[in-house]
Amino acid sequence: MCGIAGIFDTQGRRPIDAPTLNRMTDSMVHRGPDGRGVHLEPGLGLGHRRLSIIDLAGGAQPMHDQQMGTVVA
């Protein structure tokens, strides 16, 4: 089972503390030991852990949809 974590600044767009988000994401290693990623922007930080069950070779995140030109996480 995969896992996600996030930090959201409800007061504005202050920088997110990357070490805190990394600790949150790393604390879920049991939920997904096969992949890890974080996304930071002003006021928002997201982290995920991936457990590879299907699409072992091509399922790394973020996944890009060439037709729509978007990122699917």
Buried (B, 14 or more C-beta within 10 A) or exposed (E): EBBBBBBEEEEEEEEBEEEEBBEBBEEBEEBBEEBBBBBBEEBEBBBBBBEBEEEEEEEEBEEEEEEEEEEEE
